[in-house]
Amino acid sequence: MAARKPLVLNSGQFEELQSGDTLDASITEKDVVTLTNDNAGSMSLGEVVYISSDDGCDLAQADAVGTADAIGLVADASIASSASGTVQTDGILVSAGSFTAGDIMYLDATTAGSMTSTPPSSSGEFIVELGKAINTTDLEITIRRRIKLG
C-alpha cells in the first residue's frame, strides 16, 4: 500500500502535510446549555447541577436518586435564583475550583453542588465521576452515569 500524506487546511486552501511539518492546534470545544436556577439561592461558578424542571436546574448531590444525575457545572460567575445562566456539560471549565492536578473529581454526597476527590462510599449514595483536574483551577468535564452503592 502506498504511503499517504494527510491533507490540512492552510489559509483556506487544502495542502498535503509536508515532511517535517507538525500540526499545532488548540482544542477549545465545549458544550454549554442555558438553564434557569430553580434553587432558592444563587449558584456559583463550578457548582454541580442536575435538571430539576423544564429548562431548570438545581444543585446536585450524591445522596439521593433525585439529585445525583449531574448534567454539568455552572459556567457563569453567579446565577441568581430564578435567573437564567450558563451550565457547561463538557470541555474544560476554567477557574472551576481548587484542585490537585490529576485528581478525579466526584459529586459530593455531603454538600449540594460540591465536588470531592474522594468518591462517596456509604450505602445508598451514588458515585458520579465529574471529570479530571488538569491543573490547580481547571477541570476537564467528563460526567459519567451514576453508580448506586449498596
Secondary structure, 3 states (H helix, E strand, C coil): CCCCCCEEEECCEEEECCCCCCCCCCCCCCEEEEEEECCCCCEECCCEEEEEECCEEEECCCCCCCCCCEEEEECCCEECCCCEEEEEEEEEECCCCCCCCCCEEEECCCCCCCEECCCCCCCCCEECEEEEECCCCCEEEECCCCEECC
